[in-house]
Amino acid sequence: MERSGSLKAALTWSGPAVVLLFTLGRRASGAGEGEFAGCPDRVQVFDLSTEGWDRRAVVQGYDLTFEESRLDDPELPGQLRECLRTAAGRAEGIAWLAFEGAFHFDFLFTDDIAHQVYGYCVAGGEPVVVWDHGTLASERWRREISGVRAALDRDFPE
């Protein structure tokens, strides 16, 4: 099974180590650099337009930038879990980690992109972070991601 090295390459393909975190919730999460307990070195927040999307939700994206050497830290997945917990709770919805290019409203949490989502948290639940490609490609992971889709459909109906 591939370990963090392959994820490290995926996260640093365009330069700095940037983890993409998204929130979909009842409100803007308001989570900024100070809210993530020193996990990322820098945080950039941006709003995503939901124009043309039929669900009532606020969607935000975060660029969580890390020094590349921090991607080898065995504590990083746990820190990312806490980032997810914070963001999902503040947004009153769902937070997730995904690779660049994986975000599209029509495919949120579908089988087609399950392997590109490597962490999630539904507000009030336990956050999950997967740090290897073998798990991301598994049927078990697709089932977990479909459970997030069920939460999206339940909490933010069309």
Contacts in CASP RR format, 6 or more apart in sequence:
PFRMAT RR
TARGET T0000
AUTHOR 0000-0000-0000
METHOD contacts of the structure
MODEL  1
MERSGSLKAALTWSGPAVVLLFTLGRRASGAGEGEFAGCPDRVQVFDLST
EGWDRRAVVQGYDLTFEESRLDDPELPGQLRECLRTAAGRAEGIAWLAFE
GAFHFDFLFTDDIAHQVYGYCVAGGEPVVVWDHGTLASERWRREISGVRA
ALDRDFPE
1 132 0 8 1.000
1 133 0 8 1.000
1 134 0 8 1.000
1 135 0 8 1.000
2 132 0 8 1.000
2 133 0 8 1.000
2 134 0 8 1.000
3 131 0 8 1.000
3 132 0 8 1.000
4 71 0 8 1.000
4 72 0 8 1.000
4 131 0 8 1.000
4 132 0 8 1.000
5 71 0 8 1.000
6 132 0 8 1.000
6 133 0 8 1.000
7 71 0 8 1.000
7 118 0 8 1.000
7 131 0 8 1.000
7 132 0 8 1.000
7 133 0 8 1.000
8 17 0 8 1.000
8 68 0 8 1.000
8 71 0 8 1.000
8 72 0 8 1.000
10 99 0 8 1.000
11 17 0 8 1.000
11 18 0 8 1.000
11 19 0 8 1.000
11 71 0 8 1.000
11 99 0 8 1.000
12 68 0 8 1.000
12 71 0 8 1.000
13 100 0 8 1.000
14 100 0 8 1.000
16 65 0 8 1.000
16 66 0 8 1.000
16 68 0 8 1.000
17 65 0 8 1.000
17 66 0 8 1.000
17 67 0 8 1.000
17 68 0 8 1.000
17 70 0 8 1.000
17 71 0 8 1.000
18 63 0 8 1.000
18 64 0 8 1.000
18 65 0 8 1.000
18 66 0 8 1.000
18 100 0 8 1.000
19 40 0 8 1.000
19 63 0 8 1.000
19 64 0 8 1.000
19 65 0 8 1.000
19 66 0 8 1.000
19 80 0 8 1.000
19 97 0 8 1.000
20 61 0 8 1.000
20 62 0 8 1.000
20 63 0 8 1.000
20 64 0 8 1.000
20 97 0 8 1.000
20 98 0 8 1.000
20 99 0 8 1.000
20 100 0 8 1.000
20 102 0 8 1.000
20 103 0 8 1.000
21 61 0 8 1.000
21 62 0 8 1.000
21 64 0 8 1.000
21 83 0 8 1.000
21 84 0 8 1.000
21 87 0 8 1.000
21 95 0 8 1.000
21 96 0 8 1.000
21 97 0 8 1.000
22 48 0 8 1.000
22 59 0 8 1.000
22 60 0 8 1.000
22 61 0 8 1.000
22 62 0 8 1.000
22 95 0 8 1.000
22 96 0 8 1.000
22 97 0 8 1.000
22 98 0 8 1.000
22 103 0 8 1.000
23 29 0 8 1.000
23 31 0 8 1.000
23 58 0 8 1.000
23 59 0 8 1.000
23 60 0 8 1.000
23 61 0 8 1.000
23 62 0 8 1.000
23 87 0 8 1.000
23 88 0 8 1.000
23 90 0 8 1.000
23 91 0 8 1.000
23 93 0 8 1.000
23 94 0 8 1.000
23 95 0 8 1.000
24 57 0 8 1.000
24 58 0 8 1.000
24 59 0 8 1.000
24 91 0 8 1.000
24 93 0 8 1.000
24 94 0 8 1.000
24 108 0 8 1.000
24 152 0 8 1.000
24 156 0 8 1.000
25 57 0 8 1.000
25 58 0 8 1.000
25 59 0 8 1.000
25 91 0 8 1.000
25 92 0 8 1.000
25 93 0 8 1.000
25 94 0 8 1.000
25 123 0 8 1.000
25 156 0 8 1.000
26 57 0 8 1.000
26 58 0 8 1.000
26 91 0 8 1.000
26 92 0 8 1.000
26 93 0 8 1.000
27 58 0 8 1.000
27 90 0 8 1.000
27 91 0 8 1.000
27 92 0 8 1.000
28 47 0 8 1.000
28 58 0 8 1.000
28 60 0 8 1.000
28 91 0 8 1.000
29 60 0 8 1.000
29 87 0 8 1.000
29 89 0 8 1.000
29 90 0 8 1.000
29 91 0 8 1.000
29 95 0 8 1.000
30 45 0 8 1.000
30 60 0 8 1.000
30 90 0 8 1.000
30 91 0 8 1.000
31 45 0 8 1.000
31 62 0 8 1.000
31 86 0 8 1.000
31 87 0 8 1.000
31 90 0 8 1.000
31 91 0 8 1.000
32 43 0 8 1.000
32 45 0 8 1.000
32 62 0 8 1.000
33 40 0 8 1.000
33 42 0 8 1.000
33 43 0 8 1.000
34 43 0 8 1.000
35 86 0 8 1.000
35 90 0 8 1.000
36 43 0 8 1.000
36 64 0 8 1.000
36 82 0 8 1.000
36 83 0 8 1.000
36 86 0 8 1.000
37 79 0 8 1.000
37 82 0 8 1.000
37 86 0 8 1.000
39 64 0 8 1.000
39 79 0 8 1.000
39 80 0 8 1.000
39 82 0 8 1.000
39 83 0 8 1.000
40 64 0 8 1.000
40 65 0 8 1.000
40 66 0 8 1.000
40 83 0 8 1.000
41 65 0 8 1.000
41 66 0 8 1.000
41 67 0 8 1.000
41 70 0 8 1.000
42 63 0 8 1.000
42 64 0 8 1.000
42 65 0 8 1.000
43 62 0 8 1.000
43 63 0 8 1.000
43 64 0 8 1.000
43 65 0 8 1.000
44 62 0 8 1.000
44 63 0 8 1.000
44 65 0 8 1.000
45 60 0 8 1.000
45 61 0 8 1.000
45 62 0 8 1.000
46 60 0 8 1.000
46 61 0 8 1.000
46 62 0 8 1.000
46 63 0 8 1.000
47 58 0 8 1.000
47 59 0 8 1.000
47 60 0 8 1.000
47 61 0 8 1.000
48 59 0 8 1.000
48 60 0 8 1.000
48 61 0 8 1.000
48 103 0 8 1.000
50 57 0 8 1.000
50 58 0 8 1.000
50 59 0 8 1.000
50 105 0 8 1.000
53 105 0 8 1.000
54 158 0 8 1.000
55 152 0 8 1.000
55 156 0 8 1.000
55 157 0 8 1.000
55 158 0 8 1.000
56 156 0 8 1.000
57 156 0 8 1.000
58 91 0 8 1.000
60 91 0 8 1.000
62 87 0 8 1.000
64 83 0 8 1.000
66 76 0 8 1.000
70 76 0 8 1.000
76 131 0 8 1.000
77 129 0 8 1.000
77 131 0 8 1.000
78 129 0 8 1.000
80 97 0 8 1.000
80 119 0 8 1.000
80 127 0 8 1.000
80 129 0 8 1.000
81 121 0 8 1.000
81 127 0 8 1.000
81 128 0 8 1.000
81 129 0 8 1.000
82 127 0 8 1.000
83 95 0 8 1.000
84 95 0 8 1.000
84 96 0 8 1.000
84 97 0 8 1.000
84 119 0 8 1.000
84 120 0 8 1.000
84 121 0 8 1.000
84 127 0 8 1.000
84 129 0 8 1.000
85 95 0 8 1.000
85 121 0 8 1.000
85 125 0 8 1.000
85 127 0 8 1.000
87 95 0 8 1.000
87 121 0 8 1.000
88 94 0 8 1.000
88 95 0 8 1.000
88 121 0 8 1.000
88 122 0 8 1.000
88 123 0 8 1.000
88 124 0 8 1.000
88 125 0 8 1.000
88 127 0 8 1.000
89 95 0 8 1.000
89 121 0 8 1.000
89 123 0 8 1.000
89 124 0 8 1.000
91 123 0 8 1.000
92 123 0 8 1.000
93 122 0 8 1.000
93 123 0 8 1.000
93 155 0 8 1.000
94 120 0 8 1.000
94 121 0 8 1.000
94 122 0 8 1.000
94 123 0 8 1.000
94 148 0 8 1.000
94 151 0 8 1.000
94 152 0 8 1.000
94 155 0 8 1.000
95 120 0 8 1.000
95 121 0 8 1.000
95 127 0 8 1.000
96 109 0 8 1.000
96 117 0 8 1.000
96 119 0 8 1.000
96 120 0 8 1.000
96 121 0 8 1.000
96 148 0 8 1.000
97 117 0 8 1.000
97 118 0 8 1.000
97 119 0 8 1.000
97 120 0 8 1.000
97 129 0 8 1.000
98 113 0 8 1.000
98 116 0 8 1.000
98 117 0 8 1.000
98 118 0 8 1.000
98 119 0 8 1.000
99 116 0 8 1.000
99 118 0 8 1.000
101 116 0 8 1.000
102 113 0 8 1.000
102 116 0 8 1.000
102 117 0 8 1.000
104 113 0 8 1.000
107 113 0 8 1.000
108 149 0 8 1.000
108 152 0 8 1.000
109 117 0 8 1.000
109 120 0 8 1.000
109 145 0 8 1.000
109 146 0 8 1.000
109 147 0 8 1.000
109 148 0 8 1.000
109 149 0 8 1.000
109 152 0 8 1.000
110 145 0 8 1.000
110 146 0 8 1.000
110 149 0 8 1.000
111 142 0 8 1.000
111 145 0 8 1.000
111 146 0 8 1.000
114 136 0 8 1.000
114 141 0 8 1.000
114 142 0 8 1.000
114 145 0 8 1.000
114 146 0 8 1.000
115 133 0 8 1.000
115 136 0 8 1.000
115 137 0 8 1.000
115 141 0 8 1.000
115 142 0 8 1.000
116 136 0 8 1.000
117 136 0 8 1.000
117 145 0 8 1.000
117 148 0 8 1.000
118 129 0 8 1.000
118 130 0 8 1.000
118 131 0 8 1.000
118 136 0 8 1.000
119 127 0 8 1.000
119 128 0 8 1.000
119 129 0 8 1.000
119 130 0 8 1.000
120 127 0 8 1.000
120 128 0 8 1.000
120 144 0 8 1.000
120 145 0 8 1.000
120 148 0 8 1.000
121 127 0 8 1.000
121 128 0 8 1.000
122 148 0 8 1.000
122 151 0 8 1.000
128 144 0 8 1.000
130 136 0 8 1.000
130 141 0 8 1.000
135 141 0 8 1.000
END
